[in-house]
Amino acid sequence: MTRIAGSGVCPFGVRPESGGDGRMDSHIYDWPEYYDWTSTGLDRDVTYYVELAKQSGGPVLDLGCGTGRISLAIARAGIPVTGLDLSPAMLDRARKKSGEMKLDDRIEWVEGDMTSFDLKRKFPLIIIPYRSFLHLLTVRDQVEALKRIHAHLADDGLLAFNIFVPTVTDLASVDRDYQYRGTFPVPGTDHTVELYDYMEVDPFSQTVHIIRYMERYDGHGILLEKRKGFFRIRYIWPTELHHLLNLCGFRITARYGSFYRAPFDAGSTELIIEARKR
């Protein structure tokens, strides 16, 4: 299986754009329950971000927070957190979960765009988990988001986020092809969801347009419903990201190839970045 996209990819915190055929890239996030069932995260990513939150003491700003998987874990650790996302449906589910977990006193949910938010305060830690940075579809969007982050980061604060590492081989192998992403249980039932992606790669703009198919089955294998959604991501090369961060006033203080803090090298499939203001 290739590393492109993954099972859930990420929530989003930037204004979605419509394709030339009028389809909206945000449709996949209109079904937050399906997102929760099929987007289980990356190995040890929750632990990594919670550890950073504890070290910072909070408050933490979680950009592209989605349904709150990372924000809720940080709040459970006793650290105040603000989760920002553009999707009202995702935020509604996040609020429901924080209410059920009695964490509302430690979490603030904000509907906003990663490229233009203004919270009028600074944070010792800003995170962009689960590859959410890849929802910034142009260099201009990336720069605007990093400017907003720079303005909201405390002078001695830390920015941490992760992206997948693209390769020419992986991109070629998924272009105009269907990928089976896995079968996922629906909690509290005997149902399962099978996930498939069809991807179109545009090397000129470094974007991938993903059509996601979700099929829900009961315990007897009877198909209950099918859903189809769209979204796009812009992949970014590690060296490109290094220059982008430098351009926007950051210096990279650590690069890891896994959430176990393994060194980043030529064989790494994930890039975890820690950066501070220059």
Steps between C-alpha positions, in 0.01 A plus 500: 500500500627846416536779752296752297183621675463218752176385655371830630755756385401786729243757591532840345544858606511685170226617265418216257501565129269357238638310205429592141195275504353683800571224753591622846808355666341528844226244443692220669477693827125530491491152659707537817383165639653322200814706549528382861440137408763493226762755611676336790822700480865405466712284726567691826389838365268567794774422752746726319272804491380450858861485619573830325189652657611394847848643443352832384256527790239635259289646372534313171362600159399200287455604136280279281370332814216316325288302746753559776701179516821677608336795678296270722807298595683819595204619708483161676860560604387820675635745243274777363463483122337696219395294198449684170335351193300625203238225497189568711404132485837386631493760778146400600618145552806625690278706732273201559796283596654761731164543671459126551853482640437803726797688353325818391677702769835423337411520130398786275373411151543766230366496145765667291733495200863404558611771256318793663416426865555767764455388860676808644719296734818295492566134576814321625412205274326490162443163335369385161452124544400228257640666186250787511764734357448319168155654464673828414472468123730781383832648607312822575270312739799336667675834547186670633442218749859512622476878540188455717678232701806723546276780628329268752812318623666618820857625451641184660216281370509185288326410174462125439332319212530196276464419131550187293815485288413480129702298252484502122435125506206527739344790313523315169356181647182664635426732208162410345480183704277361775654423840339282767556679832368241741199371690406682819262401781208725595518528882207351691374297203595201290527730196812571297600771252712420195698790362628557145674800342529599136779754450607737226845655535589838351881530509493862379304627801619217730141415583309175532125495443349214699159343452416295807249214499364370832284188522329399824410135558312325781626190677352277230686676222192683374577842352315767700616821330762646272648849520730687266699810578776719361800686630839622385843520654825663393804286568823675591860385473713507818757744359221724370348507848834594654527806274134591553540505877817708474324746269221544756730570793549153651802284570469124516623365833417132446399263219380148573406207282248360747309596812755295697742782408703281266740704286361622169686337212463389139282205601252699710136499389390768746659835584440652842618860528572709808575866435542824689508866408828631362 
